[in-house]
């Protein structure tokens, strides 16, 4: 589900990547 949000809003994904380590791997 988080991945879907990333596709919907790259900005939101970027913010989550900075806050959630879980997305750090996908943030790269």
N, CA, C and O atoms as a Maestro MAE file, in Angstrom:
{
 s_m_m2io_version
 :::
 2.0.0
}

f_m_ct {
 s_m_title
 :::
 protein
 m_atom[112] {
  # First column is atom index #
  i_m_mmod_type
  r_m_x_coord
  r_m_y_coord
  r_m_z_coord
  i_m_residue_number
  s_m_chain_name
  s_m_pdb_residue_name
  s_m_pdb_atom_name
  i_m_atomic_number
  :::
  1 25 0.840 -1.205 0.000 1 A "UNK " " N  " 7
  2 3 0.000 0.000 0.000 1 A "UNK " " CA " 6
  3 2 0.880 1.263 0.000 1 A "UNK " " C  " 6
  4 15 0.541 2.243 -0.663 1 A "UNK " " O  " 8
  5 25 1.940 1.252 0.692 2 A "UNK " " N  " 7
  6 3 2.821 2.447 0.709 2 A "UNK " " CA " 6
  7 2 3.357 2.719 -0.697 2 A "UNK " " C  " 6
  8 15 3.491 3.870 -1.112 2 A "UNK " " O  " 8
  9 25 3.653 1.670 -1.401 3 A "UNK " " N  " 7
  10 3 4.180 1.856 -2.768 3 A "UNK " " CA " 6
  11 2 3.147 2.573 -3.631 3 A "UNK " " C  " 6
  12 15 3.492 3.448 -4.425 3 A "UNK " " O  " 8
  13 25 1.899 2.205 -3.475 4 A "UNK " " N  " 7
  14 3 0.846 2.859 -4.271 4 A "UNK " " CA " 6
  15 2 0.827 4.355 -3.989 4 A "UNK " " C  " 6
  16 15 0.675 5.169 -4.900 4 A "UNK " " O  " 8
  17 25 0.980 4.701 -2.738 5 A "UNK " " N  " 7
  18 3 0.980 6.140 -2.385 5 A "UNK " " CA " 6
  19 2 2.148 6.833 -3.080 5 A "UNK " " C  " 6
  20 15 2.026 7.969 -3.539 5 A "UNK " " O  " 8
  21 25 3.248 6.156 -3.149 6 A "UNK " " N  " 7
  22 3 4.438 6.730 -3.791 6 A "UNK " " CA " 6
  23 2 4.140 7.055 -5.249 6 A "UNK " " C  " 6
  24 15 4.507 8.117 -5.750 6 A "UNK " " O  " 8
  25 25 3.476 6.135 -5.914 7 A "UNK " " N  " 7
  26 3 3.145 6.381 -7.328 7 A "UNK " " CA " 6
  27 2 2.156 7.523 -7.441 7 A "UNK " " C  " 6
  28 15 2.194 8.309 -8.388 7 A "UNK " " O  " 8
  29 25 1.266 7.604 -6.454 8 A "UNK " " N  " 7
  30 3 0.240 8.655 -6.500 8 A "UNK " " CA " 6
  31 2 0.857 10.016 -6.192 8 A "UNK " " C  " 6
  32 15 0.547 11.021 -6.833 8 A "UNK " " O  " 8
  33 25 1.712 10.021 -5.225 9 A "UNK " " N  " 7
  34 3 2.324 11.302 -4.836 9 A "UNK " " CA " 6
  35 2 3.803 11.105 -4.530 9 A "UNK " " C  " 6
  36 15 4.163 10.644 -3.447 9 A "UNK " " O  " 8
  37 25 4.631 11.446 -5.459 10 A "UNK " " N  " 7
  38 3 6.082 11.270 -5.234 10 A "UNK " " CA " 6
  39 2 6.548 12.147 -4.077 10 A "UNK " " C  " 6
  40 15 7.432 11.749 -3.318 10 A "UNK " " O  " 8
  41 25 5.973 13.313 -3.936 11 A "UNK " " N  " 7
  42 3 6.383 14.192 -2.836 11 A "UNK " " CA " 6
  43 2 6.109 13.527 -1.495 11 A "UNK " " C  " 6
  44 15 6.954 13.524 -0.601 11 A "UNK " " O  " 8
  45 25 4.922 12.970 -1.376 12 A "UNK " " N  " 7
  46 3 4.583 12.309 -0.104 12 A "UNK " " CA " 6
  47 2 5.554 11.165 0.153 12 A "UNK " " C  " 6
  48 15 5.988 10.948 1.284 12 A "UNK " " O  " 8
  49 25 5.882 10.453 -0.887 13 A "UNK " " N  " 7
  50 3 6.820 9.329 -0.761 13 A "UNK " " CA " 6
  51 2 8.173 9.832 -0.253 13 A "UNK " " C  " 6
  52 15 8.796 9.221 0.615 13 A "UNK " " O  " 8
  53 25 8.599 10.940 -0.805 14 A "UNK " " N  " 7
  54 3 9.900 11.490 -0.398 14 A "UNK " " CA " 6
  55 2 9.878 11.826 1.100 14 A "UNK " " C  " 6
  56 15 10.828 11.540 1.829 14 A "UNK " " O  " 8
  57 25 8.806 12.420 1.526 15 A "UNK " " N  " 7
  58 3 8.705 12.787 2.943 15 A "UNK " " CA " 6
  59 2 8.703 11.529 3.808 15 A "UNK " " C  " 6
  60 15 9.378 11.465 4.835 15 A "UNK " " O  " 8
  61 25 7.935 10.532 3.375 16 A "UNK " " N  " 7
  62 3 7.870 9.271 4.138 16 A "UNK " " CA " 6
  63 2 9.255 8.619 4.150 16 A "UNK " " C  " 6
  64 15 9.658 8.035 5.156 16 A "UNK " " O  " 8
  65 25 9.955 8.714 3.075 17 A "UNK " " N  " 7
  66 3 11.278 8.080 2.990 17 A "UNK " " CA " 6
  67 2 12.206 8.711 4.026 17 A "UNK " " C  " 6
  68 15 13.069 8.038 4.590 17 A "UNK " " O  " 8
  69 25 12.026 9.976 4.265 18 A "UNK " " N  " 7
  70 3 12.874 10.667 5.233 18 A "UNK " " CA " 6
  71 2 12.458 10.340 6.664 18 A "UNK " " C  " 6
  72 15 13.280 10.335 7.580 18 A "UNK " " O  " 8
  73 25 11.169 10.068 6.835 19 A "UNK " " N  " 7
  74 3 10.676 9.805 8.189 19 A "UNK " " CA " 6
  75 2 10.660 8.322 8.493 19 A "UNK " " C  " 6
  76 15 11.080 7.900 9.571 19 A "UNK " " O  " 8
  77 25 10.179 7.530 7.551 20 A "UNK " " N  " 7
  78 3 10.093 6.083 7.805 20 A "UNK " " CA " 6
  79 2 11.278 5.346 7.202 20 A "UNK " " C  " 6
  80 15 11.513 5.411 5.995 20 A "UNK " " O  " 8
  81 25 12.009 4.659 8.034 21 A "UNK " " N  " 7
  82 3 13.162 3.894 7.542 21 A "UNK " " CA " 6
  83 2 12.699 2.756 6.650 21 A "UNK " " C  " 6
  84 15 13.453 2.227 5.833 21 A "UNK " " O  " 8
  85 25 11.430 2.394 6.833 22 A "UNK " " N  " 7
  86 3 10.881 1.281 6.055 22 A "UNK " " CA " 6
  87 2 10.934 1.611 4.563 22 A "UNK " " C  " 6
  88 15 11.073 0.719 3.725 22 A "UNK " " O  " 8
  89 25 10.823 2.879 4.246 23 A "UNK " " N  " 7
  90 3 10.823 3.277 2.833 23 A "UNK " " CA " 6
  91 2 12.206 3.725 2.380 23 A "UNK " " C  " 6
  92 15 12.406 4.080 1.219 23 A "UNK " " O  " 8
  93 25 13.131 3.704 3.285 24 A "UNK " " N  " 7
  94 3 14.491 4.148 2.949 24 A "UNK " " CA " 6
  95 2 15.019 3.357 1.757 24 A "UNK " " C  " 6
  96 15 15.613 3.923 0.839 24 A "UNK " " O  " 8
  97 25 14.804 2.078 1.777 25 A "UNK " " N  " 7
  98 3 15.295 1.234 0.679 25 A "UNK " " CA " 6
  99 2 14.659 1.661 -0.641 25 A "UNK " " C  " 6
  100 15 15.328 1.708 -1.672 25 A "UNK " " O  " 8
  101 25 13.367 1.971 -0.603 26 A "UNK " " N  " 7
  102 3 12.697 2.375 -1.852 26 A "UNK " " CA " 6
  103 2 13.000 3.829 -2.176 26 A "UNK " " C  " 6
  104 15 12.824 4.277 -3.309 26 A "UNK " " O  " 8
  105 25 13.449 4.543 -1.187 27 A "UNK " " N  " 7
  106 3 13.725 5.968 -1.409 27 A "UNK " " CA " 6
  107 2 14.924 6.129 -2.333 27 A "UNK " " C  " 6
  108 15 14.985 7.077 -3.116 27 A "UNK " " O  " 8
  109 25 15.865 5.218 -2.247 28 A "UNK " " N  " 7
  110 3 17.085 5.344 -3.058 28 A "UNK " " CA " 6
  111 2 16.743 5.419 -4.542 28 A "UNK " " C  " 6
  112 15 17.640 5.527 -5.378 28 A "UNK " " O  " 8
  :::
 }
 m_bond[111] {
  # First column is bond index #
  i_m_from
  i_m_to
  i_m_order
  :::
  1 1 2 1
  2 2 3 1
  3 3 4 2
  4 3 5 1
  5 5 6 1
  6 6 7 1
  7 7 8 2
  8 7 9 1
  9 9 10 1
  10 10 11 1
  11 11 12 2
  12 11 13 1
  13 13 14 1
  14 14 15 1
  15 15 16 2
  16 15 17 1
  17 17 18 1
  18 18 19 1
  19 19 20 2
  20 19 21 1
  21 21 22 1
  22 22 23 1
  23 23 24 2
  24 23 25 1
  25 25 26 1
  26 26 27 1
  27 27 28 2
  28 27 29 1
  29 29 30 1
  30 30 31 1
  31 31 32 2
  32 31 33 1
  33 33 34 1
  34 34 35 1
  35 35 36 2
  36 35 37 1
  37 37 38 1
  38 38 39 1
  39 39 40 2
  40 39 41 1
  41 41 42 1
  42 42 43 1
  43 43 44 2
  44 43 45 1
  45 45 46 1
  46 46 47 1
  47 47 48 2
  48 47 49 1
  49 49 50 1
  50 50 51 1
  51 51 52 2
  52 51 53 1
  53 53 54 1
  54 54 55 1
  55 55 56 2
  56 55 57 1
  57 57 58 1
  58 58 59 1
  59 59 60 2
  60 59 61 1
  61 61 62 1
  62 62 63 1
  63 63 64 2
  64 63 65 1
  65 65 66 1
  66 66 67 1
  67 67 68 2
  68 67 69 1
  69 69 70 1
  70 70 71 1
  71 71 72 2
  72 71 73 1
  73 73 74 1
  74 74 75 1
  75 75 76 2
  76 75 77 1
  77 77 78 1
  78 78 79 1
  79 79 80 2
  80 79 81 1
  81 81 82 1
  82 82 83 1
  83 83 84 2
  84 83 85 1
  85 85 86 1
  86 86 87 1
  87 87 88 2
  88 87 89 1
  89 89 90 1
  90 90 91 1
  91 91 92 2
  92 91 93 1
  93 93 94 1
  94 94 95 1
  95 95 96 2
  96 95 97 1
  97 97 98 1
  98 98 99 1
  99 99 100 2
  100 99 101 1
  101 101 102 1
  102 102 103 1
  103 103 104 2
  104 103 105 1
  105 105 106 1
  106 106 107 1
  107 107 108 2
  108 107 109 1
  109 109 110 1
  110 110 111 1
  111 111 112 2
  :::
 }
}
